[in-house]
């Protein structure tokens, strides 16, 4: 594992309890997020490829109950053992495991869909084609991917200072057209694009994409 990946992994181990606290009740306050994720679930079920989906970069697993309530059946994958540990504690009815989006511990064409909710913003430029290729590999033809991300200028940013926990890591706020280009190159077709302006306390707009695996 390279030094930047080790840094990201260690930082999110430290952040796990903080993220758990921040995520508690968050979805109830975010109707746009519920709408985008709900659309993904509806499209996934309508495709008739099964209910199995994966939340890649699942963190502490807070999306799993919502996804299950929409009719799909999620499993979680995260780089951070600390995140996976809390996810297993809080949501024992679901499966969570450690894994890297660049080498997913999932079989070829094994999923009806994947969720990448603010988990692709950590990828360095050289890693992006590999990661998007992995996402395409594990989704069945005709299945769906949904992603949320910070819609920015694509420049490297050091994140983590605001949490006050003494950890930092690399992050990238990717413009929508760049995320679309990676998805298209990996064999996906965009079926929905959306976004919203930055709200109070945010420094960048947010982007949302749903894509269908060819």
C-alpha positions as CSV (number, residue, x, y, z in Angstrom):
1,X,0.0,0.0,0.0
2,X,1.4,3.4,-1.0
3,X,2.1,6.2,1.5
4,X,-0.9,8.3,0.5
5,X,-3.3,5.4,0.8
6,X,-1.8,4.6,4.2
7,X,-2.4,8.2,5.2
8,X,-6.0,8.2,4.1
9,X,-6.7,4.9,5.8
10,X,-5.1,6.0,9.1
11,X,-6.9,9.3,9.0
12,X,-10.3,7.8,8.6
13,X,-9.6,5.3,11.4
14,X,-9.2,8.4,13.6
15,X,-12.3,10.0,12.1
16,X,-14.6,7.1,12.4
17,X,-16.4,8.1,15.6
18,X,-16.6,11.7,14.4
19,X,-18.2,10.6,11.1
20,X,-20.6,8.4,13.0
21,X,-21.8,11.3,15.1
22,X,-22.0,13.6,12.1
23,X,-24.0,11.1,10.0
24,X,-26.6,10.5,12.8
25,X,-29.9,11.7,11.5
26,X,-28.3,13.5,8.5
27,X,-30.3,11.9,5.7
28,X,-33.6,13.1,7.3
29,X,-32.3,16.7,6.7
30,X,-31.3,16.1,3.0
31,X,-34.3,15.7,0.7
32,X,-32.1,16.1,-2.4
33,X,-29.8,13.3,-1.4
34,X,-32.8,11.0,-0.6
35,X,-34.2,11.8,-4.0
36,X,-31.1,11.0,-5.9
37,X,-30.4,7.8,-3.9
38,X,-34.1,6.8,-4.2
39,X,-34.0,7.3,-8.0
40,X,-30.9,5.0,-8.2
41,X,-32.7,2.4,-6.2
42,X,-35.8,2.6,-8.4
43,X,-33.8,2.3,-11.6
44,X,-31.8,-0.6,-10.2
45,X,-34.9,-2.6,-9.3
46,X,-36.6,-1.8,-12.6
47,X,-33.6,-3.2,-14.5
48,X,-34.5,-6.7,-13.1
49,X,-30.9,-7.7,-12.3
50,X,-31.5,-8.4,-8.6
51,X,-31.3,-6.4,-5.4
52,X,-27.6,-6.7,-4.5
53,X,-25.8,-3.4,-4.5
54,X,-22.5,-2.2,-2.8
55,X,-21.8,1.0,-1.0
56,X,-18.2,1.6,-2.0
57,X,-16.5,3.8,0.6
58,X,-19.4,3.2,3.0
59,X,-17.8,4.9,6.0
60,X,-19.8,4.0,9.1
61,X,-22.6,2.5,7.0
62,X,-25.3,5.1,7.6
63,X,-26.7,4.7,4.1
64,X,-27.4,1.0,4.4
65,X,-30.8,1.3,6.2
66,X,-32.1,3.9,3.8
67,X,-31.0,1.8,0.7
68,X,-32.6,-1.3,2.2
69,X,-35.8,0.6,2.8
70,X,-36.0,1.4,-0.9
71,X,-35.9,-2.3,-1.8
72,X,-32.2,-3.0,-2.7
73,X,-29.9,-5.0,-0.4
74,X,-26.6,-3.2,0.3
75,X,-23.2,-4.4,1.4
76,X,-20.5,-2.0,2.4
77,X,-16.8,-1.7,1.4
78,X,-14.4,0.8,3.0
79,X,-10.7,1.3,3.1
80,X,-10.7,2.1,6.9
81,X,-10.9,-0.8,9.4
82,X,-12.1,1.7,12.0
83,X,-15.1,2.7,9.8
84,X,-15.9,-1.0,9.0
85,X,-15.8,-1.8,12.7
86,X,-18.4,0.9,13.6
87,X,-20.6,-0.1,10.7
88,X,-20.7,-3.7,11.8
89,X,-21.5,-2.6,15.3
90,X,-24.3,-0.2,14.3
91,X,-25.8,-2.2,11.5
92,X,-25.2,-5.9,12.1
93,X,-27.9,-6.9,9.7
94,X,-25.7,-5.8,6.8
95,X,-22.3,-7.0,5.5
96,X,-19.3,-4.7,5.7
97,X,-15.7,-5.4,4.7
98,X,-12.4,-3.7,4.1
99,X,-11.4,-3.0,0.6
100,X,-9.9,-0.5,-1.9
101,X,-11.9,0.8,-4.8
102,X,-8.8,0.2,-7.0
103,X,-9.0,-3.5,-6.3
104,X,-12.5,-4.3,-5.1
105,X,-13.1,-7.6,-3.1
106,X,-16.1,-8.3,-5.4
107,X,-16.7,-10.8,-8.2
108,X,-17.1,-9.7,-11.8
109,X,-20.7,-8.7,-12.7
110,X,-21.9,-9.6,-9.3
111,X,-24.0,-6.5,-8.5
112,X,-27.1,-4.8,-9.7
113,X,-25.6,-1.4,-8.7
114,X,-23.0,0.5,-6.8
115,X,-23.1,3.6,-4.6
116,X,-20.1,5.9,-4.5
117,X,-21.2,8.6,-2.1
118,X,-18.4,11.1,-1.7
119,X,-15.9,8.3,-1.9
120,X,-14.3,9.0,-5.2
121,X,-13.0,12.4,-4.2
122,X,-9.9,10.9,-2.6
123,X,-8.6,9.4,-5.9
124,X,-5.4,10.8,-7.3
125,X,-5.5,11.4,-11.1
126,X,-3.5,8.2,-11.9
127,X,-5.8,6.1,-9.9
128,X,-9.1,7.2,-11.4
129,X,-9.1,5.1,-14.5
130,X,-8.3,2.0,-12.4
131,X,-11.0,2.7,-9.9
132,X,-13.7,3.5,-12.5
133,X,-12.7,0.3,-14.3
134,X,-13.2,-1.7,-11.1
135,X,-16.6,-0.2,-10.6
136,X,-17.6,-1.2,-14.1
137,X,-16.1,-4.7,-13.6
138,X,-18.4,-5.5,-10.6
139,X,-21.6,-4.1,-12.0
140,X,-23.8,-6.3,-14.3
141,X,-24.4,-5.0,-17.8
142,X,-27.6,-2.9,-17.5
143,X,-26.9,-2.1,-13.8
144,X,-26.5,1.3,-12.3
145,X,-24.0,3.5,-10.5
146,X,-24.8,6.6,-8.4
147,X,-22.2,9.0,-7.1
148,X,-22.2,12.3,-5.1
149,X,-19.2,14.5,-5.0
150,X,-17.9,18.0,-4.4
151,X,-18.1,19.8,-7.8
152,X,-15.0,21.9,-8.0
153,X,-11.9,22.7,-10.0
154,X,-10.1,19.4,-9.8
155,X,-7.1,20.8,-7.9
156,X,-5.5,18.9,-5.0
157,X,-6.7,20.0,-1.6
158,X,-5.5,18.9,1.9
159,X,-8.5,18.1,3.9
160,X,-9.1,17.3,7.6
161,X,-8.0,20.4,9.4
162,X,-11.6,21.5,10.2
163,X,-12.3,18.3,12.2
164,X,-9.7,19.3,14.7
165,X,-8.5,15.7,15.2
166,X,-4.9,16.2,14.0
167,X,-5.2,14.3,10.7
168,X,-5.1,15.4,7.1
169,X,-5.4,13.7,3.7
170,X,-5.5,14.5,0.0
171,X,-8.8,15.2,-1.7
172,X,-10.0,16.5,-5.0
173,X,-13.2,18.4,-5.9
174,X,-13.9,17.1,-9.4
175,X,-15.9,19.0,-12.0
176,X,-18.9,17.1,-13.2
177,X,-17.6,16.8,-16.8
178,X,-14.5,15.0,-15.5
179,X,-16.5,12.5,-13.5
180,X,-18.7,11.9,-16.5
181,X,-15.7,11.4,-18.7
182,X,-14.3,8.7,-16.4
183,X,-17.7,6.9,-16.3
184,X,-18.1,7.0,-20.0
185,X,-14.5,5.7,-20.6
186,X,-15.3,2.8,-18.2
187,X,-18.4,1.8,-20.2
188,X,-21.2,3.7,-18.4
189,X,-23.8,5.9,-20.0
190,X,-25.0,8.9,-18.0
191,X,-28.8,8.8,-17.3
192,X,-29.1,11.6,-14.8
193,X,-27.0,14.6,-13.8
194,X,-27.8,17.0,-11.1
195,X,-26.4,19.3,-8.5
196,X,-27.1,22.0,-6.0
197,X,-25.4,25.3,-5.0
198,X,-23.1,25.4,-2.0
199,X,-25.1,25.9,1.2
200,X,-24.1,27.7,4.4
201,X,-20.8,26.2,5.6
202,X,-19.9,24.7,2.2
203,X,-17.3,26.1,-0.1
204,X,-18.3,24.3,-3.3
205,X,-21.4,23.1,-5.1
206,X,-22.4,19.4,-4.9
207,X,-22.7,17.2,-7.9
208,X,-24.8,14.0,-8.5
209,X,-24.6,11.5,-11.3
210,X,-26.4,8.3,-12.1
211,X,-25.0,6.1,-14.9
212,X,-26.0,2.8,-16.5
213,X,-23.5,0.0,-17.3
214,X,-23.3,-0.8,-20.9
